[in-house]
Amino acid sequence: MSQHANPDRRRFLGTAAVTLAAAPFAMSGTLFAQSGDAKPRAGAIRPGAHTSFAALKQVEAGVLNVGYAEAGPADGPVVILLHGSPYDIYAFVDVAPLLAQAGFRVIAPWLRGYGTTRFLSAETPRNGQQGALATDIIALMDALKIDKAVVAGFDWGARTADIVAAIWPERVKALVSVSGYLIGSQQANAGPLPPSAELQWWYQYYFATERGRLGYEKYRREFSKLIWQLASPKWNFDDATFERSAASFDNPDHVAIVIHNYRWRLGLAPGEAKYDELEKRLAEFPAIAVPTITLEGDANGAPHPDPKAYAGKFSGRYAHRLVTGGIGHNLPQEAPQAFADAVIEVARA
């Protein structure tokens, strides 16, 4: 795959608005009738309106004891919300009640290395490769006896949702992915990008060094707050909002998982053999056939691909939306109404 179409080393394109000639969703009662801009609407929930979840739970799933938030009716259609890094489930603290009110059972798990999610065994490798994260979600669905769900996420969570939808489509009703198709491979990541694009990945090279690992261990809050500011330059989050999420970075496996994730991408750390076959399939960049809406913020300061580069990877019903109003990388927390609306719409496809 060429570098511009490889989302794992994706080129930073600033805040240019792009409207796709993608096949629109055409369903009565939906907020957005076609691909294009998602503009704020009257009555939308104010970001930061909620500071807690209805319930926090734990369940053993695969190699993990997974911590997760749950909201909504137990018999409702399931939506699994997947966070990124350095973020956590509080990115969905305003999204969850919106979806619960719409009748969905909402599950928002802490990924491995975050929050109250823990490894069951000290012998399990602290592996952050993409295949491991995706397999965790299938294990969680099995543990909770969830046959099929809408999966939605951003950053690491979007990549994980993409993989689950591509590899296990029988388990996915529909998909919402911020910044689109993010499945990557070590082989594709081996190709260099232009210097201006490489600059956006400064932390990836920082983490490749022992100095970077030690620096993240010592300054994980300072690092994470800097990323929040750079990735969402127009988001005026307060200290309380940041600290709610930053507490999840105190997980004892957090640093190991984050460092391994970025080193694995560059081929600087091995993965586990049990994921080799899955990674081979992902390296072929499989198409995603489930109904999908991709979202992008108009002020995303993090590296992200041009929507035109990934539109062809979605072979089912598909629409792309640019969410306007100074929305950055943490789209569900900055624009919870737009994110929830996309989930509700695609779930009805």
C-alpha positions as CSV (number, residue, x, y, z in Angstrom):
1,M,0.0,0.0,0.0
2,S,1.3,3.4,-0.8
3,Q,2.2,5.7,2.0
4,H,-0.8,8.1,1.5
5,A,-3.2,5.1,1.8
6,N,-1.4,3.5,4.7
7,P,-3.4,4.8,7.7
8,D,-1.1,3.5,10.4
9,R,1.6,6.0,9.2
10,R,-1.0,8.4,8.0
11,R,-0.1,11.8,6.5
12,F,-1.2,14.8,8.5
13,L,-3.5,17.0,6.4
14,G,-4.4,19.8,8.8
15,T,-8.0,20.8,8.9
16,A,-9.0,20.8,5.3
17,A,-12.7,19.9,4.8
18,V,-13.3,17.1,2.3
19,T,-16.6,16.0,1.0
20,L,-16.7,12.5,-0.4
21,A,-18.7,11.2,-3.4
22,A,-19.6,8.2,-1.2
23,A,-22.9,6.3,-1.3
24,P,-25.1,8.1,1.2
25,F,-27.3,6.6,3.9
26,A,-30.9,7.4,3.0
27,M,-33.2,6.6,5.9
28,S,-36.1,8.6,7.1
29,G,-35.7,10.4,10.4
30,T,-31.9,10.6,10.3
31,L,-30.0,13.8,11.1
32,F,-27.7,13.7,8.1
33,A,-29.0,12.6,4.7
34,Q,-25.7,12.3,2.8
35,S,-22.0,12.5,3.1
36,G,-20.6,15.9,3.9
37,D,-20.5,18.2,6.9
38,A,-22.1,17.4,10.2
39,K,-23.1,20.8,11.6
40,P,-24.1,21.4,15.2
41,R,-27.8,21.4,15.8
42,A,-30.2,23.0,18.2
43,G,-30.7,21.0,21.4
44,A,-27.4,19.0,21.1
45,I,-26.0,17.9,24.4
46,R,-23.3,20.2,25.8
47,P,-19.9,18.4,26.0
48,G,-19.0,17.9,29.7
49,A,-22.6,17.6,30.8
50,H,-21.8,14.2,32.5
51,T,-18.9,13.3,34.7
52,S,-19.7,9.6,35.6
53,F,-21.2,6.5,34.2
54,A,-24.3,4.6,35.3
55,A,-22.3,1.5,36.3
56,L,-18.7,0.3,36.3
57,K,-18.2,-3.4,36.1
58,Q,-15.5,-6.1,35.7
59,V,-15.5,-9.4,33.8
60,E,-12.9,-12.0,33.0
61,A,-12.4,-12.2,29.2
62,G,-9.6,-14.0,27.5
63,V,-6.3,-13.0,29.1
64,L,-7.8,-10.1,30.9
65,N,-10.1,-9.0,33.7
66,V,-11.8,-6.2,31.8
67,G,-13.1,-3.0,33.5
68,Y,-16.0,-1.4,31.6
69,A,-18.8,1.1,31.9
70,E,-22.3,-0.1,31.1
71,A,-25.5,1.9,30.5
72,G,-28.9,1.4,28.9
73,P,-31.4,-1.5,28.9
74,A,-29.8,-5.0,29.3
75,D,-31.9,-6.3,26.4
76,G,-31.2,-3.4,24.1
77,P,-29.1,-3.7,20.9
78,V,-25.5,-3.5,21.9
79,V,-23.0,-0.7,21.2
80,I,-19.3,-1.2,22.1
81,L,-17.4,2.1,22.4
82,L,-13.6,1.9,22.1
83,H,-11.3,4.6,23.3
84,G,-7.9,5.7,22.1
85,S,-4.5,6.7,23.6
86,P,-3.8,8.7,25.7
87,Y,-7.5,8.7,26.4
88,D,-10.0,6.4,28.2
89,I,-13.6,5.5,28.6
90,Y,-14.5,9.0,29.8
91,A,-14.2,10.1,26.2
92,F,-17.7,8.5,26.0
93,V,-19.1,9.9,29.2
94,D,-21.6,12.1,27.3
95,V,-22.2,9.7,24.5
96,A,-23.3,6.8,26.7
97,P,-26.4,8.4,28.1
98,L,-27.5,9.6,24.7
99,L,-27.3,6.0,23.4
100,A,-28.9,4.6,26.5
101,Q,-31.8,7.0,26.1
102,A,-32.2,5.7,22.5
103,G,-32.5,2.2,23.8
104,F,-29.0,0.8,23.3
105,R,-27.1,-1.3,25.8
106,V,-23.8,0.6,25.9
107,I,-20.5,-1.2,26.8
108,A,-17.3,1.0,27.1
109,P,-14.3,-1.1,28.1
110,W,-10.9,0.1,29.2
111,L,-8.4,-1.3,26.8
112,R,-5.5,-3.5,28.0
113,G,-3.2,-1.2,30.0
114,Y,-5.9,1.3,31.0
115,G,-8.2,1.9,34.0
116,T,-9.2,-1.2,35.9
117,T,-8.4,-3.7,33.1
118,R,-5.8,-6.2,34.4
119,F,-4.0,-9.2,33.0
120,L,-5.0,-12.4,34.7
121,S,-1.4,-13.8,34.6
122,A,1.9,-12.1,35.3
123,E,3.3,-14.4,32.6
124,T,1.2,-13.0,29.7
125,P,3.3,-10.7,27.5
126,R,2.3,-7.0,27.8
127,N,1.6,-6.8,24.1
128,G,0.1,-3.7,22.5
129,Q,0.0,-4.9,18.9
130,Q,-3.2,-4.3,16.9
131,G,-4.2,-7.9,16.7
132,A,-4.1,-8.4,20.4
133,L,-6.3,-5.4,21.1
134,A,-8.9,-6.6,18.6
135,T,-8.9,-10.1,19.9
136,D,-9.6,-8.7,23.4
137,I,-12.9,-7.2,22.1
138,I,-14.0,-10.6,20.7
139,A,-13.1,-12.2,24.0
140,L,-15.1,-9.5,25.8
141,M,-18.2,-10.1,23.6
142,D,-17.9,-13.8,24.3
143,A,-17.7,-13.2,28.0
144,L,-20.7,-11.0,28.0
145,K,-22.6,-13.3,25.7
146,I,-22.9,-10.6,23.0
147,D,-23.5,-12.2,19.7
148,K,-23.4,-9.0,17.6
149,A,-22.9,-5.3,18.3
150,V,-22.3,-2.0,16.7
151,V,-18.6,-1.1,17.3
152,A,-17.5,2.5,17.4
153,G,-14.3,4.2,18.3
154,F,-11.5,6.7,17.7
155,D,-7.7,6.5,17.6
156,W,-6.6,3.0,18.9
157,G,-10.3,2.3,19.4
158,A,-11.1,3.1,15.7
159,R,-8.3,0.8,14.5
160,T,-9.6,-1.9,16.9
161,A,-13.2,-1.5,15.7
162,D,-12.0,-1.6,12.0
163,I,-10.2,-4.8,12.6
164,V,-13.2,-6.4,14.4
165,A,-15.5,-5.4,11.6
166,A,-13.1,-6.6,8.9
167,I,-12.1,-10.0,10.4
168,W,-15.3,-10.9,12.3
169,P,-18.1,-9.3,10.3
170,E,-20.6,-11.8,11.6
171,R,-20.1,-10.2,15.1
172,V,-20.6,-6.6,13.9
173,K,-23.9,-5.0,13.0
174,A,-22.4,-1.7,11.9
175,L,-19.3,0.5,12.4
176,V,-18.5,4.1,13.3
177,S,-14.8,4.9,12.9
178,V,-13.2,8.3,13.5
179,S,-10.5,9.0,10.9
180,G,-11.7,6.1,8.9
181,Y,-9.7,3.0,7.9
182,L,-6.8,2.7,10.3
183,I,-5.7,-1.0,9.9
184,G,-1.9,-1.1,9.5
185,S,1.0,-3.4,9.1
186,Q,4.7,-3.5,10.0
187,Q,5.6,-3.9,6.3
188,A,3.7,-0.8,5.3
189,N,5.1,1.1,8.2
190,A,8.7,0.4,7.0
191,G,8.4,3.0,4.2
192,P,9.6,6.5,5.1
193,L,7.3,9.5,4.9
194,P,8.2,13.1,3.9
195,P,9.8,15.0,6.8
196,S,6.8,17.1,7.4
197,A,4.7,14.0,7.9
198,E,7.3,12.2,10.0
199,L,7.4,15.3,12.3
200,Q,3.8,14.5,13.3
201,W,4.9,11.2,14.7
202,W,7.6,12.5,17.0
203,Y,6.4,10.6,19.9
204,Q,6.6,7.3,18.0
205,Y,10.4,7.8,17.7
206,Y,10.6,9.0,21.3
207,F,9.0,5.8,22.4
208,A,11.5,3.8,20.3
209,T,14.2,4.8,22.7
210,E,14.9,3.8,26.3
211,R,15.0,7.5,27.1
212,G,11.4,7.8,25.8
213,R,10.2,4.8,27.8
214,L,11.7,6.3,31.0
215,G,10.3,9.7,30.1
216,Y,6.8,8.4,29.6
217,E,7.0,6.4,32.9
218,K,8.0,9.6,34.7
219,Y,6.0,12.2,32.9
220,R,2.9,10.2,31.6
221,R,0.5,12.9,32.7
222,E,2.5,15.8,31.2
223,F,3.0,13.8,28.0
224,S,-0.7,13.0,27.8
225,K,-1.9,16.5,28.4
226,L,0.4,17.8,25.7
227,I,-1.0,15.3,23.2
228,W,-4.5,16.3,24.2
229,Q,-3.6,19.9,23.5
230,L,-1.8,19.2,20.2
231,A,-4.4,16.8,18.9
232,S,-7.4,19.0,19.8
233,P,-6.1,22.6,19.6
234,K,-9.5,24.2,20.0
235,W,-10.8,22.0,22.8
236,N,-10.7,23.9,26.1
237,F,-10.9,21.0,28.5
238,D,-10.5,21.7,32.2
239,D,-8.2,20.0,34.7
240,A,-11.0,17.9,36.2
241,T,-11.8,16.5,32.7
242,F,-8.2,15.6,32.1
243,E,-7.7,14.1,35.5
244,R,-10.7,11.8,35.2
245,S,-9.0,10.1,32.2
246,A,-5.4,10.5,33.5
247,A,-6.2,8.2,36.5
248,S,-6.5,5.3,34.0
249,F,-2.9,5.8,33.0
250,D,-1.9,4.7,36.5
251,N,-2.6,1.1,35.4
252,P,0.5,-1.0,36.2
253,D,0.7,-2.3,32.6
254,H,0.0,1.1,30.9
255,V,3.6,2.1,30.0
256,A,4.5,-1.4,28.8
257,I,1.4,-1.6,26.6
258,V,1.9,1.9,25.1
259,I,5.6,1.5,24.4
260,H,5.1,-1.9,22.9
261,N,2.3,-0.7,20.6
262,Y,4.5,2.0,19.0
263,R,7.6,-0.2,18.9
264,W,5.7,-3.0,17.3
265,R,4.4,-0.8,14.6
266,L,7.9,0.0,13.5
267,G,9.1,-3.6,13.8
268,L,11.3,-2.7,16.8
269,A,9.5,-5.2,19.1
270,P,8.1,-8.6,18.3
271,G,4.5,-9.6,18.5
272,E,3.1,-12.9,19.8
273,A,3.2,-15.9,17.5
274,K,-0.5,-16.6,18.2
275,Y,-1.4,-13.4,16.3
276,D,0.8,-14.1,13.3
277,E,-2.0,-15.4,11.1
278,L,-4.3,-12.5,12.0
279,E,-1.6,-10.0,11.3
280,K,-1.0,-11.6,7.8
281,R,-4.7,-11.1,7.1
282,L,-4.6,-7.5,8.3
283,A,-1.5,-6.8,6.2
284,E,-3.7,-7.4,3.1
285,F,-5.8,-4.5,4.2
286,P,-9.2,-6.3,4.0
287,A,-12.3,-4.4,3.0
288,I,-15.0,-3.7,5.5
289,A,-18.4,-4.7,4.3
290,V,-20.6,-3.8,7.3
291,P,-22.6,-0.5,7.2
292,T,-20.2,2.2,8.2
293,I,-20.1,5.9,8.9
294,T,-16.6,7.5,9.2
295,L,-16.2,10.8,11.0
296,E,-13.5,13.5,11.1
297,G,-13.2,16.6,13.1
298,D,-12.4,19.9,11.3
299,A,-9.6,20.7,13.8
300,N,-8.0,17.4,14.2
301,G,-4.4,18.2,15.1
302,A,-3.2,14.5,15.2
303,P,-1.9,12.6,12.2
304,H,-4.9,11.4,10.2
305,P,-5.5,10.2,6.6
306,D,-7.4,12.0,3.8
307,P,-10.9,10.5,3.7
308,K,-10.4,10.0,-0.1
309,A,-7.6,7.6,0.6
310,Y,-9.8,5.2,2.5
311,A,-13.3,5.5,1.1
312,G,-12.7,2.5,-1.2
313,K,-12.0,0.2,1.8
314,F,-15.6,0.3,2.8
315,S,-17.5,-2.0,0.5
316,G,-20.9,-1.9,2.2
317,R,-23.3,1.1,2.8
318,Y,-21.0,4.0,3.7
319,A,-21.0,7.7,4.4
320,H,-18.3,10.1,5.6
321,R,-19.0,13.1,7.8
322,L,-16.8,16.1,8.6
323,V,-17.8,17.4,12.1
324,T,-17.4,21.1,12.2
325,G,-17.0,23.6,15.0
326,G,-13.4,23.3,15.9
327,I,-13.6,19.6,16.7
328,G,-10.3,17.8,17.3
329,H,-9.0,14.3,17.6
330,N,-11.1,13.2,20.6
331,L,-14.3,13.6,18.6
332,P,-16.7,11.7,20.9
333,Q,-15.8,13.8,23.9
334,E,-15.7,17.1,22.0
335,A,-18.8,16.4,19.9
336,P,-20.8,13.7,21.7
337,Q,-24.1,14.5,19.9
338,A,-22.6,14.1,16.5
339,F,-20.9,10.8,17.5
340,A,-24.0,9.4,19.1
341,D,-26.1,10.5,16.1
342,A,-23.8,8.6,13.8
343,V,-24.1,5.4,15.9
344,I,-27.8,5.6,16.0
345,E,-28.1,6.2,12.3
346,V,-25.7,3.4,11.2
347,A,-27.3,1.0,13.7
348,R,-30.6,1.5,11.8
349,A,-29.1,0.8,8.4
